[in-house]
Every structure is written in C-alpha cells, then in structure tokens.
C-alpha cells in the first residue's frame, strides 16, 4: 500500500514526512521532547501527586478514532519492525498487577500514601480492596496496544505471560526501596522515550494513541522521580550509577540496568532495526535526559518540602 502522506502535513511532532531521514526524524523528536518534557509540564505532573493522594482520579484519554488506524500512518520505519515493537511493548506492559503490588510492598512501611497510589489497598489474605491509581492508568495500555495491532494486521494477539520479580526484602527497607525505586524510574523513563520515539514515527489516529501512552508514562515517571528526590535527599549521581549497574548480591541474579536493557532490546527486536532507527532512539534517550535534568535542578528541598512535607 502506498504511503499517501503529504510532506507538508503536520501533527503533534510538527512537520510530517512520508520517508523521513535522520535529521527530519530528529527534528520531530526535538519538538516532541521539548513540548512534553517542558519544565512547567513536569512541575504540573509532580504537583498533581499530593492531590491524587487525597482524591485519586485517573487521567482521562481523549477520544480515539480506532477504526481509522492504518499502516499509512507509520513513517520512517518498516511496518513489520513497528509491529514487533508493539508486541514487545504489550508483553512488557501486560503484567501490571505484578509491578504495582511489588512496588506497594516496598513502599507500604515507609510511605503508605505512595503505596496506595501505586498498589491500592490490600486486605487480609492479600485481597485487593482498591486499585492503585498507577494501575488504573497503566492497565489501559495493553488493551490499547492489542487494539492497534489488530487494526493494523487484522489478527488477534494475546500477550505472553511474563513473570515479574516479586518483593525481595532485606533487613534494610530504606535501601530496598531506594534500589527498587531507581529501577522503577528507569523503566518509566525507558517507556517514555520509546513512546515519544514511536510518536515521531507515526501520524493520524495511530499518533494519537501513542500520545496517550506517552503522557501516562511521563506522568508516572515524573511523580516517581520527584517523590524519590524528596524521599532520598542524600542521593547523588555516583550512588545512582552504582545502584543501577550492580546486582544486589553475588549469589542472586538480581536485575541490574545492563541486564534489563539487554532484555528490553531483545523484546523490541532491536537487531532488526535500521541504523537510522537505532541512532534516533539513542538520540531520544539522551535528549530526553537532558530535558529531565533541567527539571530535576528545580527540585529544591524547599520546593519538595512544600509539596510533601519534611522527608524523614
């Protein structure tokens, strides 16, 4: 099927091209990252967190014309590679209950309000009495990705069942939460970058779906990041790097950043990507981190204390 997009067409990423080169894609990515990771927008998402502690309300999605999604809306990437990325994303998103309950367990003794935000309320015998807001928002992602895949292929698909690493406490709950929280922020950052990158490679209703996914990931990443800076004010780049890279112990295959990265690249069919696709994703990660670090520098102790109180 021929791609009939006009070179002059515009979408949320700016000017759209039927066959974009590296620099045209980079221009679209800059536009998206500058817009969605602007300091004022990140501040708004973080300042929303105390409100959600008091009265959790899921972020509504805008209406999507699902039936209008088609392969002509994929730009700058082979359609089969795009579909394999969708499959990898849905397989990763699917076990959301495992993610939320693991995070809740790490949080509940130290920060019960945040534990409720991510994992809800659990009664006796581990019965879930109330869904966490994080789960309410994230559980929309896998069905949305399945719907997109079906619309693009005409085929039904079932995500692979993936086991999530559960709650593994030590005798230091503070360090346990720090380690878990860093990995949680890293995965939310990775999802943010992936969906922004996919936005740059789509237009039309397909573009609109990916925008909603990206906005959810940005929202959650921002809340976890800002809350983490407040909860661990004594952290620094060296400690962050050591924690992400090393495993917890010699005799347990605990996740570290490099292992997680290798698994994710395999899930997303990285080896089949073109050099341009790989280069633009790397650009997305680096440019997004630059924008996030500008925002991070606004997270002063005084500002965070006003939001969350005095960190213990």
DRENDO-1510 file (C-alpha; in Angstrom, 1 decimal, always signed):
<recs>
REC; n; res; u; v; w
REC; 1; UNK; +0.0; +0.0; +0.0 .
REC; 2; UNK; +1.4; +3.4; -1.0 .
REC; 3; UNK; +2.1; +6.0; +1.7 .
REC; 4; UNK; +0.0; +9.0; +0.6 .
REC; 5; UNK; +1.0; +11.4; +3.3 .
REC; 6; UNK; +1.8; +14.9; +2.1 .
REC; 7; UNK; +5.3; +16.2; +3.0 .
REC; 8; UNK; +3.6; +19.4; +4.3 .
REC; 9; UNK; +1.3; +17.5; +6.7 .
REC; 10; UNK; +1.6; +18.4; +10.4 .
REC; 11; UNK; +0.8; +16.6; +13.6 .
REC; 12; UNK; +1.8; +16.8; +17.2 .
REC; 13; UNK; +5.5; +16.4; +16.3 .
REC; 14; UNK; +5.5; +19.2; +13.7 .
REC; 15; UNK; +6.1; +18.7; +10.0 .
REC; 16; UNK; +5.5; +15.1; +8.9 .
REC; 17; UNK; +7.4; +13.4; +6.0 .
REC; 18; UNK; +6.5; +10.2; +4.2 .
REC; 19; UNK; +10.1; +9.0; +4.2 .
REC; 20; UNK; +12.0; +11.0; +6.8 .
REC; 21; UNK; +15.8; +11.0; +7.0 .
REC; 22; UNK; +17.7; +11.1; +10.3 .
REC; 23; UNK; +17.7; +14.8; +10.6 .
REC; 24; UNK; +14.0; +15.1; +9.8 .
REC; 25; UNK; +13.2; +12.5; +12.5 .
REC; 26; UNK; +15.5; +14.2; +14.9 .
REC; 27; UNK; +13.6; +17.5; +14.3 .
REC; 28; UNK; +10.3; +15.8; +15.1 .
REC; 29; UNK; +11.8; +14.2; +18.2 .
REC; 30; UNK; +13.1; +17.5; +19.5 .
REC; 31; UNK; +9.7; +19.1; +19.0 .
REC; 32; UNK; +8.0; +16.3; +21.0 .
REC; 33; UNK; +10.6; +16.2; +23.8 .
REC; 34; UNK; +10.7; +20.0; +24.2 .
REC; 35; UNK; +6.9; +20.1; +24.4 .
REC; 36; UNK; +6.1; +17.1; +26.5 .
REC; 37; UNK; +9.1; +17.3; +28.9 .
REC; 38; UNK; +8.9; +21.1; +29.3 .
REC; 39; UNK; +9.7; +22.1; +32.9 .
REC; 40; UNK; +6.3; +23.6; +33.5 .
REC; 41; UNK; +4.5; +20.4; +32.4 .
REC; 42; UNK; +6.7; +18.2; +34.6 .
REC; 43; UNK; +6.1; +20.5; +37.5 .
REC; 44; UNK; +2.3; +20.3; +36.9 .
REC; 45; UNK; +2.5; +16.4; +36.9 .
REC; 46; UNK; +4.5; +16.4; +40.1 .
REC; 47; UNK; +2.3; +18.9; +41.9 .
REC; 48; UNK; -0.6; +16.7; +41.0 .
REC; 49; UNK; +0.7; +13.9; +43.2 .
REC; 50; UNK; -0.4; +15.3; +46.6 .
REC; 51; UNK; -3.9; +15.9; +45.1 .
REC; 52; UNK; -4.0; +12.3; +44.0 .
REC; 53; UNK; -3.1; +11.1; +47.5 .
REC; 54; UNK; -6.3; +12.8; +48.7 .
REC; 55; UNK; -8.6; +12.1; +45.8 .
REC; 56; UNK; -7.2; +9.7; +43.2 .
REC; 57; UNK; -8.7; +10.4; +39.8 .
REC; 58; UNK; -7.5; +8.6; +36.6 .
REC; 59; UNK; -6.3; +10.9; +33.8 .
REC; 60; UNK; -8.9; +10.7; +31.0 .
REC; 61; UNK; -7.9; +9.9; +27.4 .
REC; 62; UNK; -9.1; +11.9; +24.5 .
REC; 63; UNK; -11.4; +10.2; +22.0 .
REC; 64; UNK; -9.5; +8.0; +19.6 .
REC; 65; UNK; -10.8; +7.0; +16.1 .
REC; 66; UNK; -9.7; +3.4; +16.4 .
REC; 67; UNK; -11.2; +2.3; +13.1 .
REC; 68; UNK; -9.2; +4.9; +11.1 .
REC; 69; UNK; -5.8; +3.5; +12.2 .
REC; 70; UNK; -3.9; +2.0; +9.3 .
REC; 71; UNK; -0.4; +1.3; +8.1 .
REC; 72; UNK; -0.1; +4.5; +6.1 .
REC; 73; UNK; +0.3; +6.2; +9.4 .
REC; 74; UNK; +3.6; +4.5; +10.1 .
REC; 75; UNK; +6.5; +6.7; +8.8 .
REC; 76; UNK; +10.3; +6.2; +8.8 .
REC; 77; UNK; +10.2; +2.6; +10.0 .
REC; 78; UNK; +9.4; -0.7; +8.4 .
REC; 79; UNK; +5.8; -1.8; +9.2 .
REC; 80; UNK; +6.9; -5.2; +10.4 .
REC; 81; UNK; +9.5; -3.8; +12.7 .
REC; 82; UNK; +6.9; -1.4; +14.0 .
REC; 83; UNK; +4.6; -4.3; +14.7 .
REC; 84; UNK; +7.3; -6.3; +16.5 .
REC; 85; UNK; +7.9; -3.2; +18.8 .
REC; 86; UNK; +4.2; -3.1; +19.6 .
REC; 87; UNK; +4.3; -6.8; +20.5 .
REC; 88; UNK; +7.3; -6.2; +22.7 .
REC; 89; UNK; +5.7; -3.2; +24.4 .
REC; 90; UNK; +2.4; -5.1; +25.1 .
REC; 91; UNK; +4.3; -8.1; +26.5 .
REC; 92; UNK; +6.2; -5.7; +28.8 .
REC; 93; UNK; +3.1; -3.7; +29.9 .
REC; 94; UNK; +0.8; -6.8; +30.4 .
REC; 95; UNK; +1.9; -7.9; +34.0 .
REC; 96; UNK; +1.0; -4.5; +35.5 .
REC; 97; UNK; -0.6; -6.2; +38.6 .
REC; 98; UNK; +2.8; -7.7; +39.4 .
REC; 99; UNK; +4.6; -4.4; +39.1 .
REC; 100; UNK; +2.1; -2.5; +41.2 .
REC; 101; UNK; +1.9; -5.0; +44.0 .
REC; 102; UNK; +5.7; -5.4; +44.2 .
REC; 103; UNK; +6.1; -1.6; +44.4 .
REC; 104; UNK; +3.4; -1.3; +47.0 .
REC; 105; UNK; +5.2; -3.8; +49.3 .
REC; 106; UNK; +8.4; -1.9; +49.1 .
REC; 107; UNK; +6.6; +1.4; +49.9 .
REC; 108; UNK; +3.9; +0.5; +52.4 .
REC; 109; UNK; +6.0; +0.6; +55.6 .
REC; 110; UNK; +7.9; +3.8; +54.7 .
REC; 111; UNK; +5.4; +5.8; +52.6 .
REC; 112; UNK; +1.8; +4.4; +52.9 .
REC; 113; UNK; +0.3; +7.2; +50.8 .
REC; 114; UNK; +2.6; +6.4; +47.9 .
REC; 115; UNK; +2.0; +2.7; +48.4 .
REC; 116; UNK; -1.7; +3.3; +48.0 .
REC; 117; UNK; -1.1; +5.4; +44.9 .
REC; 118; UNK; +0.8; +2.7; +43.1 .
REC; 119; UNK; -0.8; -0.5; +44.5 .
REC; 120; UNK; -4.1; +0.4; +46.1 .
REC; 121; UNK; -5.3; -1.1; +49.4 .
REC; 122; UNK; -4.9; -4.8; +50.2 .
REC; 123; UNK; -6.9; -6.5; +52.9 .
REC; 124; UNK; -6.5; -9.8; +54.7 .
REC; 125; UNK; -5.2; -12.8; +52.6 .
REC; 126; UNK; -3.8; -10.3; +50.1 .
REC; 127; UNK; -7.2; -9.4; +48.7 .
REC; 128; UNK; -7.1; -6.3; +46.7 .
REC; 129; UNK; -9.7; -3.9; +48.1 .
REC; 130; UNK; -8.9; -0.9; +46.0 .
REC; 131; UNK; -6.8; -0.4; +42.8 .
REC; 132; UNK; -4.0; +2.0; +42.9 .
REC; 133; UNK; -4.2; +5.0; +40.6 .
REC; 134; UNK; -1.0; +3.9; +38.8 .
REC; 135; UNK; -2.5; +0.5; +38.0 .
REC; 136; UNK; -5.8; +2.1; +36.9 .
REC; 137; UNK; -4.0; +4.2; +34.3 .
REC; 138; UNK; -1.4; +1.7; +33.2 .
REC; 139; UNK; -3.8; -1.2; +32.7 .
REC; 140; UNK; -5.3; +0.6; +29.8 .
REC; 141; UNK; -2.0; +0.3; +27.8 .
REC; 142; UNK; -2.0; -3.4; +26.9 .
REC; 143; UNK; -5.6; -3.4; +25.6 .
REC; 144; UNK; -4.8; -0.3; +23.6 .
REC; 145; UNK; -1.7; -1.8; +22.0 .
REC; 146; UNK; -3.7; -5.0; +21.2 .
REC; 147; UNK; -6.4; -2.9; +19.6 .
REC; 148; UNK; -3.8; -1.1; +17.5 .
REC; 149; UNK; -2.1; -4.4; +16.5 .
REC; 150; UNK; -5.4; -5.9; +15.4 .
REC; 151; UNK; -6.4; -2.8; +13.5 .
REC; 152; UNK; -3.0; -2.9; +11.6 .
REC; 153; UNK; -2.9; -6.6; +10.9 .
REC; 154; UNK; -6.5; -7.9; +11.1 .
REC; 155; UNK; -5.2; -10.5; +13.6 .
REC; 156; UNK; -5.9; -11.1; +17.2 .
REC; 157; UNK; -3.0; -11.4; +19.6 .
REC; 158; UNK; -2.5; -12.5; +23.2 .
REC; 159; UNK; +0.4; -11.0; +25.2 .
REC; 160; UNK; +2.9; -13.5; +26.5 .
REC; 161; UNK; +2.7; -14.2; +30.2 .
REC; 162; UNK; +5.8; -12.8; +31.9 .
REC; 163; UNK; +6.8; -13.4; +35.5 .
REC; 164; UNK; +7.6; -10.2; +37.4 .
REC; 165; UNK; +10.4; -10.2; +40.0 .
REC; 166; UNK; +8.5; -10.1; +43.3 .
REC; 167; UNK; +9.1; -8.5; +46.6 .
REC; 168; UNK; +12.5; -9.5; +48.0 .
REC; 169; UNK; +13.2; -7.6; +51.2 .
REC; 170; UNK; +16.4; -7.5; +53.2 .
REC; 171; UNK; +17.0; -6.1; +56.7 .
REC; 172; UNK; +17.3; -2.6; +55.3 .
REC; 173; UNK; +13.9; -1.5; +53.9 .
REC; 174; UNK; +15.2; +2.0; +53.2 .
REC; 175; UNK; +17.9; +0.7; +50.9 .
REC; 176; UNK; +15.5; -1.8; +49.4 .
REC; 177; UNK; +13.1; +1.0; +48.4 .
REC; 178; UNK; +15.9; +3.1; +47.0 .
REC; 179; UNK; +17.1; +0.2; +44.8 .
REC; 180; UNK; +13.6; -0.7; +43.7 .
REC; 181; UNK; +12.6; +2.9; +43.1 .
REC; 182; UNK; +15.6; +3.6; +40.9 .
REC; 183; UNK; +14.7; +0.7; +38.7 .
REC; 184; UNK; +11.1; +1.7; +38.6 .
REC; 185; UNK; +12.0; +5.2; +37.5 .
REC; 186; UNK; +14.4; +3.8; +34.9 .
REC; 187; UNK; +11.7; +1.6; +33.3 .
REC; 188; UNK; +9.2; +4.5; +33.3 .
REC; 189; UNK; +11.9; +6.7; +31.6 .
REC; 190; UNK; +12.5; +3.9; +29.0 .
REC; 191; UNK; +8.8; +3.7; +28.3 .
REC; 192; UNK; +8.5; +7.5; +28.0 .
REC; 193; UNK; +11.4; +7.6; +25.5 .
REC; 194; UNK; +10.0; +4.6; +23.5 .
REC; 195; UNK; +6.5; +6.1; +23.1 .
REC; 196; UNK; +7.8; +9.5; +22.2 .
REC; 197; UNK; +10.1; +7.9; +19.6 .
REC; 198; UNK; +7.1; +6.0; +18.2 .
REC; 199; UNK; +5.1; +9.2; +18.1 .
REC; 200; UNK; +7.8; +10.6; +15.8 .
REC; 201; UNK; +7.3; +7.7; +13.5 .
REC; 202; UNK; +3.5; +7.9; +13.2 .
REC; 203; UNK; +0.8; +10.3; +12.4 .
REC; 204; UNK; -3.1; +10.4; +12.4 .
REC; 205; UNK; -5.1; +8.3; +14.9 .
REC; 206; UNK; -2.1; +6.0; +15.5 .
REC; 207; UNK; -0.1; +9.0; +16.6 .
REC; 208; UNK; -3.0; +9.9; +19.0 .
REC; 209; UNK; -2.9; +6.5; +20.7 .
REC; 210; UNK; +0.8; +6.7; +21.2 .
REC; 211; UNK; +0.4; +10.2; +22.6 .
REC; 212; UNK; -1.9; +8.9; +25.4 .
REC; 213; UNK; +0.6; +6.2; +26.2 .
REC; 214; UNK; +3.4; +8.6; +26.3 .
REC; 215; UNK; +1.5; +11.1; +28.5 .
REC; 216; UNK; +0.7; +8.3; +31.0 .
REC; 217; UNK; +4.4; +7.3; +31.2 .
REC; 218; UNK; +5.6; +10.9; +31.6 .
REC; 219; UNK; +3.0; +11.4; +34.3 .
REC; 220; UNK; +4.1; +8.4; +36.3 .
REC; 221; UNK; +7.9; +8.9; +35.7 .
REC; 222; UNK; +7.6; +12.5; +36.9 .
REC; 223; UNK; +5.7; +11.5; +40.0 .
REC; 224; UNK; +8.1; +8.7; +40.9 .
REC; 225; UNK; +11.2; +10.8; +40.1 .
REC; 226; UNK; +10.1; +13.8; +42.1 .
REC; 227; UNK; +8.9; +11.8; +45.0 .
REC; 228; UNK; +12.2; +9.9; +45.0 .
REC; 229; UNK; +14.2; +13.1; +45.2 .
REC; 230; UNK; +12.1; +14.1; +48.2 .
REC; 231; UNK; +12.3; +10.7; +49.9 .
REC; 232; UNK; +16.1; +10.3; +49.3 .
REC; 233; UNK; +17.5; +13.8; +49.5 .
REC; 234; UNK; +21.1; +12.5; +50.2 .
REC; 235; UNK; +21.3; +10.7; +46.9 .
REC; 236; UNK; +23.8; +11.6; +44.1 .
REC; 237; UNK; +24.9; +10.5; +40.6 .
REC; 238; UNK; +27.6; +8.2; +41.9 .
REC; 239; UNK; +25.2; +6.3; +44.2 .
REC; 240; UNK; +22.5; +6.2; +41.4 .
REC; 241; UNK; +25.0; +4.7; +38.9 .
REC; 242; UNK; +26.4; +2.1; +41.3 .
REC; 243; UNK; +22.9; +1.0; +42.4 .
REC; 244; UNK; +21.6; +0.7; +38.8 .
REC; 245; UNK; +24.6; -1.1; +37.5 .
REC; 246; UNK; +25.4; -3.6; +40.2 .
REC; 247; UNK; +23.4; -6.6; +41.3 .
REC; 248; UNK; +22.4; -6.9; +45.0 .
REC; 249; UNK; +24.4; -9.9; +45.8 .
REC; 250; UNK; +26.9; -12.4; +44.4 .
REC; 251; UNK; +24.6; -15.4; +44.7 .
REC; 252; UNK; +21.3; -13.9; +43.4 .
REC; 253; UNK; +20.7; -12.8; +39.9 .
REC; 254; UNK; +19.1; -9.5; +40.8 .
REC; 255; UNK; +18.2; -7.2; +37.9 .
REC; 256; UNK; +20.7; -4.5; +37.0 .
REC; 257; UNK; +20.4; -1.9; +34.4 .
REC; 258; UNK; +22.5; -3.6; +31.7 .
REC; 259; UNK; +20.6; -6.9; +32.1 .
REC; 260; UNK; +17.3; -5.0; +31.9 .
REC; 261; UNK; +18.5; -3.1; +28.8 .
REC; 262; UNK; +19.6; -6.3; +27.0 .
REC; 263; UNK; +16.2; -7.9; +27.8 .
REC; 264; UNK; +14.3; -4.9; +26.6 .
REC; 265; UNK; +16.3; -4.6; +23.3 .
REC; 266; UNK; +15.6; -8.2; +22.6 .
REC; 267; UNK; +11.9; -7.8; +23.3 .
REC; 268; UNK; +11.8; -4.8; +20.9 .
REC; 269; UNK; +13.6; -6.7; +18.1 .
REC; 270; UNK; +16.5; -4.2; +18.2 .
REC; 271; UNK; +18.7; -6.3; +16.0 .
REC; 272; UNK; +16.3; -5.9; +13.1 .
REC; 273; UNK; +16.2; -2.0; +13.3 .
REC; 274; UNK; +18.0; +0.1; +10.7 .
REC; 275; UNK; +21.0; +2.2; +11.7 .
REC; 276; UNK; +18.8; +5.4; +11.5 .
REC; 277; UNK; +16.2; +3.9; +13.8 .
REC; 278; UNK; +18.8; +2.9; +16.3 .
REC; 279; UNK; +20.5; +6.3; +16.1 .
REC; 280; UNK; +17.3; +8.3; +16.6 .
REC; 281; UNK; +16.3; +6.1; +19.6 .
REC; 282; UNK; +19.7; +6.8; +21.2 .
REC; 283; UNK; +19.2; +10.5; +20.5 .
REC; 284; UNK; +15.7; +10.3; +22.2 .
REC; 285; UNK; +17.2; +8.8; +25.4 .
REC; 286; UNK; +20.0; +11.4; +25.6 .
REC; 287; UNK; +17.9; +14.5; +24.7 .
REC; 288; UNK; +15.1; +13.5; +27.0 .
REC; 289; UNK; +17.5; +13.0; +29.9 .
REC; 290; UNK; +18.9; +16.5; +29.2 .
REC; 291; UNK; +15.4; +18.0; +29.5 .
REC; 292; UNK; +14.7; +15.9; +32.6 .
REC; 293; UNK; +17.9; +17.0; +34.3 .
REC; 294; UNK; +17.0; +20.7; +33.7 .
REC; 295; UNK; +13.7; +20.0; +35.5 .
REC; 296; UNK; +15.5; +18.0; +38.2 .
REC; 297; UNK; +17.6; +21.0; +39.1 .
REC; 298; UNK; +14.4; +22.9; +40.1 .
REC; 299; UNK; +13.5; +20.2; +42.7 .
REC; 300; UNK; +15.0; +22.1; +45.6 .
REC; 301; UNK; +14.5; +20.9; +49.2 .
REC; 302; UNK; +12.2; +23.9; +49.9 .
REC; 303; UNK; +10.0; +23.2; +46.9 .
REC; 304; UNK; +9.7; +19.5; +47.7 .
REC; 305; UNK; +9.0; +20.2; +51.4 .
REC; 306; UNK; +6.1; +22.5; +50.4 .
REC; 307; UNK; +4.7; +19.6; +48.3 .
REC; 308; UNK; +5.3; +16.6; +50.5 .
REC; 309; UNK; +6.4; +17.9; +53.9 .
REC; 310; UNK; +9.7; +17.1; +55.6 .
REC; 311; UNK; +11.4; +13.9; +54.5 .
REC; 312; UNK; +12.2; +11.5; +57.3 .
</recs>
